[in-house]
Amino acid sequence: MSKIITAAQAAALVKDGCTLTTTGFNGFGCPEDLIMSLAAHYDQTGHPKDVTLVKCTSQGDGQGRGVSHLAERPGMFKELILSHMGYDPGLRKLVQEERVACFMLPLGNLMQLFRAIAGGLPGAIATTGLGTFADPRNGGGKANQRARDTGKEVVSLVELGGKECLFYPSFPIDVCFIRATYGDEAGNLSIQNEAMNIEQFEVAAAVHNSGGIVIAQVDRVVKQGSIPAKEVLIHGFMVDYLVEGRPEYSMQSFETDAFRPEIAGLASIPAVGFDPLPMGPRKICCRRAAMELRPNSLINLGIGMPGGIGSVAEEEGLTDLFTLSLECGPLGGIPLGGIDFGATINPEAMYRMADILQLYDGGALDMAVLGFAEVDRLGNVNAHSFNNRMVGAGGFIDITQNVKKLCFIGTFTAGKQTVKMKGDGLSIHTQGPQKKFLHQVEAITFSGREAVRKGQEVLYITERAVFRLEQEGLTLVEIAHGVDLQRDILDQMEFKPVIPEYVRYMDPRLFREGPMGLTPEQMEMLDPEYEFWRDLRPGGEGGESRG
């Protein structure tokens, strides 16, 4: 019997009350034709209803494509289990309006859960997430009131070998929509032209071994046996149906209709010129974080402001100093941003997402640089929930909880501020309207207590000050020239950090135009001017002495 069906026939296989899984990472790997056809099927029949959607990360462009198509159909979803929905505005609206129950898991834990389901195990065991919002003692991943009202628990706290662990019970998955580049007539799948190897295999295995239906959207159906054996990611025994996607719904990325072999590992393009970051708070933060780079490091850079570190490294000639790793699998190369985040130009290798996340959980990362929305006196960071609007953590917890050195970077206050370079420091003319250093964060994405317990090195870098996480809490360790301690630091915080008698000035090179001169040989050495310390004892503020 042929496995080739239409997208409309595939949509009819999704039944009321079922559990559905879709794949994708931001703008990549989304089975858009299957999703569009499911939306059309609902419009025609009013079904399916009360579906539980399980997915890993955002699957859309932030403008309505991807799974947000389905969110527009009232009653289709009753429950969401996911790690991130930053580019899924339709889903975020459902959660905020309490029209679905939403449960959020760390990305790596969700990947382990797929593997546990596939393996017929009772569930997945993890330590990643302890002390965060994923911990049952901090809400257990319940993202809204409707989830809390269900009484359902997706995670419990257990003890194994004398250690606290998180346990995620397995559940069957009825149907999945996955995407591949080619599928042969027997159902064998290749992801040759895809920009990353995300959760396709793990999801297909979990659904197949649940007795469910695996449906793959492919760019083209090819003759049986024509895909080289080493290129087959998923064998046909695991695939029930193939749908050849319409070209307009089969793009490599939502960012462009063009196929880019250089992000699929199929071609290497010459390095192009770059534009250095303009001088300002972002460049100051990225420069200060770049000073923490060390030779032969494996690092992860988050989306948003941390992406500027690549530009700083290029300007300083440090690109060969480290290997970039992204949570969806690519290693090396030049990272892309926006909805293309997760892909790199000219990657050196492509790991499976589940494998790289497991390496992160085991402590393989030497350094990570991520953004922050809120920080409290204990060093806890909130990066996933803003004014009770959930976005999700994605791989944030996996990246931060076991990395050796961690830099959180961001402006000191939120909103529009006026900051001007002044000599070797800053002049703050207008403060941002919202404070980011709070008594208590809205939700915990990164646990300061866990980091102290593990002995992680953690810095919080802003354009005007740098803090370090120590046993006593958040500690001020650097301050920019020209910044007033009371007006520009303490008055913009809801708590008073630990302040030593002497605080080092931020390196004056951070505020100057042109390269800083950060060569690998100089990374361990401070600029002589950087040795000045600021005396913060009563009556001694502003005084300088040599360290």
N, C-alpha and C positions, 0 to 999 in steps of 0.2 A: 504494500500500500504506500502511495506517495506521501511524503511528509510535507509537501509544499501546499500551503493554503493561503488564502487571502487575509489581509489585515482585518477585514470585517468578520471573517470566520473565526479568527483568533480572538477577537473581542467578545464574541458570543460564548467563549469558553470560561469567561470570568463570571462566576455565579454569586448570587446574594449570600452575604455572610462569610465569604471566603477570605483567606489571607493571601494577599498579592504582594510580590516583591518586584521592584523595578531596579535597573542598574543605571549608573552614570556618576560622573564626578564633575560638578559645576557644568561647564558647557560641553563636556566630552561624554561619549559613550551612551547617550540617551536614545532609547528605542522610540523615537518621536512618532513614527508612523503608527506603531501599535498603540501608543497613548492617544493619538488623535482619533484613531478608529474606535477605541474604547469610549471616548467622549461622545462620538457620533452615535454609537450603539445606545448609550444612555439616553441621548436626546430622542432617539426613535422609540425606545421601549420602556424607558424609566428604570432600567436595570443595568448593572447590578447595584444593590443597596447594601448598606451596613458592612462594607469591606474594611478589613484591617490592612493598612498599607505599611509594609516594612521596607525601609530603604536605608542606605548608608549615609550619603551626603546630599548636598544640593544637586538637583537635576533640572537645570533650567538656565535662563539667561537674565533673570531678574525682571523681565518684562512680560512674562506670561507664558513663554514656551516651556516645554517639559511637563512635569507632573502638575504644574499649576493649572493646566487645561482641565484636569480631573477635579480639582478643588472647586471649580466653578459649577459643578453639578451637585445640587443640594441633596444630601442624603446618601451620596455614594460612599463616603467614608464615615465610619464610626470611631476609628482608632488609628493613631499613627505611632509607629515605633521606628525611631531614626536617630541619627547623630547630628545632623545639620540641615538647615533649610534656608540658608541665607539668600540664595537665588531663587527661592520658591515663594513668591509673595502670596500666592493663593493659599498655600498651606499655612503660612504664618497668620493670615487673616482668619482662617478656620479656628486655629488654636486660640488666638486672641479673643475671638467672639464666643468662645466656649461651645463651638458646634461639634467638636471632636475631642476625644481624650488623647492626650499626647504624652508619650514617654520617650525620654532621651537617654541614650547610652553613649559612652565613649566609643569612638570609631573602632578601635582595636578590639574592644570587648564584643561589639556587634559582629565583627568578622570571626572572632572565636566562637560566637554562638552559632553562626552558620555552619562552621566546621563541626561543632558538637551535634547539631541536628543531623548533618550528613553522616556522622559517625555513629548515630544511634545512642548517643550518650545522654545521661539525665540532664545535662546542662553544661555551661561553660564556667570555668573558675578563673578569676582574675584578681590581681592586687591593684592594678591601675584603676584609679577612681576613688580609692579610699581617701576620706577626708574632703571630698568634693561633693557637688550636688548629686552625683551618682550614688553616693553612699546612702544606705537606708536611714542612717541617723541624720542625714541632711536632705531628706525628701525622696531619696531613691529614684531620681530621674523623672519624677512627676512634674510635667512642664506647665500644667494649668489646673484650675480648680476641678474641671470635669474629670481629669485623670485621678485626682485625689478622691473625688466622690465615688468612683467605681469600686474602691476598696481593693483593686487589683495591685499586686506587687510583681514587678518584673525582675527584682533583684532582692537577695537577702544576704545577711552577714553570717558567715560561717567561720569556723576555725579549723585549719588543717596544718598539721605539723607544728602546732604552737603558734601559727601566724593567722592573723585576720585576713579573710578573703571575701570577695564578692562572688555570689553564685547566681547565675542567670539560667533559669529552667528552660529546657527545650520546648518547642511547640512545633506542630506540623505546618508546612507552608503549602498551599494548594496549587498555586500557579505563579509563574514568573515570566516577565518580559526582559530579555537580555538582548544585547546588541553585539554583532561581530561584523567583520569585513566580508568574509566569504563563508558560505555553507555549501557543502556538496550534497548530492541527491540523497546520500545516506544520513545526512544530518551532522557530519563532521564540521567543526567550526574553526576558523582562523581569524585572528585579530590583527592581521599583518599591517593594516593601514591605520590602526588606532594609536592614539598618542600615549596610552598607558594601559597596563594590565591590572584592572581594578578587581571588582568582585564577581566577574562573570562565572568563573569556575566554582567558587564557593557557593554561590546562589544556586547554580544549576545542580550541584551535588546535593544540596540541602533539599531542594524541591523534588528531585528525582527519588531520593531515598525516603521522602515523606509520602511517596505514592502520588505526587502531584504532576502537573503538566508544565513542561519546559518549552517555551516558545521563544525562538530567536529571530530577530529582525536582522537581515544581512543586506549588504549592498548589492550582492549578486549571488545567485545560485549557480554553481559550477558542476561539471561532470563528476560523478563518483570516482574517487581515487585520484583526482587531479591536485589535491592539496598535499604537499609533501608531509610525510608523517611527523617530522619535527616541528612543523608549523601548526599542527592540530592542537588547539588548546583544550577543546572539549570534544570527546568522541561521540559519534552519533547515537550510541546506546543510551546516552543521557538526554538526548534531544527528541522531543515528541513532534514538534512542528517547526517549519521554516516559513518565514514571510519575506519575500523580496521587497524591500522598502522602496517607495517612490523616491526619486532622486531629490526632490525638494524637501524630503523629510529624512534624508540619509547623509547629512553633512558630517564631516569629521568633527567639527565644533560649531556651536551656535554663533561664534564670533565671525566666521566667514564661510562662504560656500566653497572656497578654494581648498583643495587638498594640499597639505604641507608635509612633504616627506621628511623634512628636517626635524619635525617634532615626533615622528613615528619611528625614528632610528633607522630610516631607510636611505638617508643621504645626509651629508655634512656640508653646510654652506659656509663660505668665508665669513670671518668675523667682520662686522660692520662697525663704523665709527659710532661712538656714543656721545650723548650730551651729558656733561656732569650735572649733578643736582644743583639747582640754584641755592645760593647761601640762604639759610633760614633755619627754623627749628628742626625740620625734618633732617636736614643734612647734619646738623650738630649732633642729633641723637644717633644717626647712622654712623657718623664718624667715631663717636665715643664707643659704640658697640664694636666697631671694626677693630678698635685698639685691643679688644679681648681675643681676637683671632690668634691662633697659634699654628705652626706648621703641621701638616699632615692631619688636620682635624676633619671629622665628619660633622657637618652642621646642617641645621634645618632653619630656613627663613620663612616666617609667617607671611600672610597676605597683608597688603596695606603698607604702612610705613616701613616695616622691616625689609620689604623688597628693595628699598633704596640702598641697602648695604652692598648689593651687587655693583651698583654704579660707583660707590665709594671705593670698593676693592679694585675696580677697573682703573679708576683715576689714580690710585696709589700703586698700581702694578702688583696687586696681591691675589689675582685670580687663581694662580697656581698654588696658593698657600693652603687651600682647603678643598674638600669635595662636598658639593651641595647634594643634599638628599631631601626628597619630598615624600610626604606620607602616602602618596598614591603610587610610589614605586620608582620614578626616574632618579638616576644618580648622575651627577655632573651636568654640564651644559649651562645654558643661560635661561633662567626662569622667566616665564611669562606671567602677566598679571591679569586682573579683572576676571571675567568669566573663563579666561584661558589659564587661570592659576591651576597649577598641577602639572602642566606641560613644560618642557624645556627644549630650547633649540640645541641641536647637536648633543643629545644625551650620551653618556658613556656606557650606561647600562640601564636596563629596565627590570626591576624586581616586581614580583607580584605584590599588590598592596598588603595582603594579609601577612606576607613574609617580612616586609620592611617594618610593619607595625610591631610584629613580634620581636624583631631586633631592637626597636625602640624600647619596648617594654623591658627588655633584658639589659638595657643600659648601653647600647652601641653608640648612641649619639655623644659626641664630645661637647657640642655647644649648640644652643638654639637661641634665636632672636625672634621674639613675638611681641605683638602689641598688647595694650591693656586699656580697659575702659574705666575700671575702678580698682583701687588698692586700699587695704586697711592697715591698721597698726601692727597686725600680726603677719603682714606680708601676703595675705590672701589676695588673689586676683579674680576679678569678674571679667570675663571676655565673651559671655554667651547670652546674657539676659539684661535688657535695658528697659527700665520703667515697666517691668512685667511683660515685656515683649521678647519672647524667646527666639533666638536665632540658632542656638545649638553650639556645641563645642567642637564637633568634627574630630580631627586628630589632635586637638590642642592638649588634651589631658595625656594622651599617649606620648606626645613630644616632651612635655614639661616634667612629667612625674619621675623620670629616671635619668634625665640628661645630666651630664657632669657639671656643666656651666650653663647658666640660663640668664639671658638679658631680656628684660621687659623694657620696651621703649615707647615713648609717647610724649606729647606735650604735657606740661604740668597741669594746665587747666583745659577744660573742653569749651568749644565754641570759639568765636572770633577773638583773637588777642592781637595786640600790637607789640611786636618785639623788634628791636633794632640792634644791629651789631655796633659795639662801642669799644674801639681799641681791641683789647684782648678778651673782651667779655660781652655782656649784654646790657641793654637798657630796656626795662619793661615799662611801656607807656600805658597799655590798657590790658587789664587782666581778662582772661576768658570768663564767661558768666557762670560756668558750672565747675564745681570742685570735683576732682577725681580721686583725691586722697581722703577717704571717708572713715568714720568710726567703725563702720561695718559694711562690707560689700553686700549688694543685693543678693548675689548667689556666688558660690565658690566654684570657680573653674580650676584654680590652682590653689593648693593648700600650703600655706606657709608652715604650719606645724609639721606636716609630713616632710617638707623639704629640710627643716631644721633637724628632724629626727634622722633623716638619711644623710645629712652632711653635705647637701648640695650647695654649690656656690651660686648665689642669686643676686643680681643687680637690677635696680629699677632706674632707668636712665631717662632724664628729661633734658630739655634745652637749658635749664637753669640750675639743676642740682642732680646729684646721683646718690642713691641710697643703696645700702647693702642689707640683706636679711641676716640678722644675727640672733643669738639665743634670746636676747632681751626684746627683740622685735625689729621694726624698720629703723635703720640707723643712717643718719646723714653722714656721708663720707666725702662728698665733693660739692663745691658751690662755685658758680661762675663769678668772675670779676664783674663788678657793677651791680650785682643783685643784692637787694636789701633783705637780710635774713627774716626780719619780722614782717615787713610789708609784702614781699614777693614770695616768701616760702611759708612761714608759719600761719599768716593770716589767710592763706589759700588752702589750708588743710583743716580738717575737722578734728585732728588729733595732733599732739606734739610728738614728733619722732624722738628717738634717742639721739642726743647731740653730744659728741665728745668735746673735750676742751679745745682740740685743734681739728680743723676740717681742711682738707686739701683743696686748693683751687683747681677747677677744671682746666685741663691743658689749654693754654692760650691758642695753640694751633687750630683748635676746633672752630674758632671764630674768624679765622683769616681766609681770605680768598686764595685759591691755588692749592695744589697738593700739600698734604701735611708732611710728607716724607716718611711714610710708614712702610719701610722695607722690612722683610723678614728678620734681618740682622738687628734692626732697631726696635723690634716689637717689645723686647724685654727691657728696653732702656727708656727712661723718661727724659723728656726735654728738660734741660737745666731749670728753665723757668717754672716747670711743673712741680718743682720741689718746694715751692712756697706753701706754707700752711696758714690758714686763717684762724686767729685766736678768737674763740667764741665764748670765753669766760666773761662773766659780768664785768663791765668796764674795760674789757679788752677787745671788743668786737672791732674788726677791721684791721687789727694789728697783724703784722706778718713776721714770720720767723722761718729759718731754714730747718727742714726736716732732717 
